[in-house]
Amino acid sequence: MATGCAKNSDCTPVLNEDCFYPMVVDPVCGCDGNTYMNSGEAGCYGIMEFTAGACS
C-alpha cells in the first residue's frame, strides 16, 4: 500500500469490466488521487497502491 494520497503519474485507473467486488463501504485513497468505495473497487480499476480512508 502507498504511504500517502499524493497523485502518482504512473498510476492510471483502467476498469476491468469483468471484475466484481463487494458493495462494502470502506473507502480507500488510490495512488491516482481518487477515492474508491473499497479496496476491491480500487483493484478492479488496477489500483494496487492505496491508503485507508478517502482522499482529501
C-alpha positions in Angstrom: 0.0 0.0 0.0 1.1 3.5 -0.6 2.2 5.7 2.2 0.3 8.8 1.1 -2.5 10.0 -1.1 -0.4 12.1 -3.5 -1.3 11.6 -7.1 1.2 9.4 -8.8 1.6 9.9 -12.6 2.4 6.2 -13.1 -0.9 5.2 -11.5 -3.6 5.2 -14.2 -7.0 3.6 -13.5 -8.3 1.2 -16.1 -11.6 -0.6 -15.3 -11.6 -4.3 -15.8 -15.3 -4.7 -16.7 -15.3 -8.4 -15.8 -14.2 -7.6 -12.3 -16.6 -7.8 -9.3 -16.1 -6.5 -5.8 -18.3 -6.5 -2.6 -20.5 -3.5 -2.1 -19.0 -2.7 1.3 -18.3 1.0 2.1 -14.7 1.1 3.4 -13.1 4.0 1.4 -9.5 3.9 0.2 -7.4 6.6 -1.5 -5.8 5.3 -4.7 -2.3 6.3 -5.9 -4.2 8.1 -8.7 -5.7 10.6 -6.2 -9.2 9.1 -6.5 -11.4 7.8 -3.7 -12.7 4.2 -4.2 -15.6 2.6 -2.3 -13.2 -0.1 -1.0 -10.0 -1.9 -1.9 -11.9 -4.3 -4.2 -13.2 -1.5 -6.4 -9.7 0.0 -6.5 -8.4 -3.4 -7.6 -11.0 -3.6 -10.4 -9.5 -0.3 -11.7 -6.0 -1.8 -11.5 -5.1 0.4 -8.5 -2.9 -1.7 -6.2 -1.4 1.1 -4.2 -3.8 2.9 -1.8 -4.2 4.2 1.7 -7.1 3.6 4.1 -9.7 6.4 4.0 -11.0 8.9 1.5 -8.6 11.2 -0.4 -8.6 14.7 0.8 
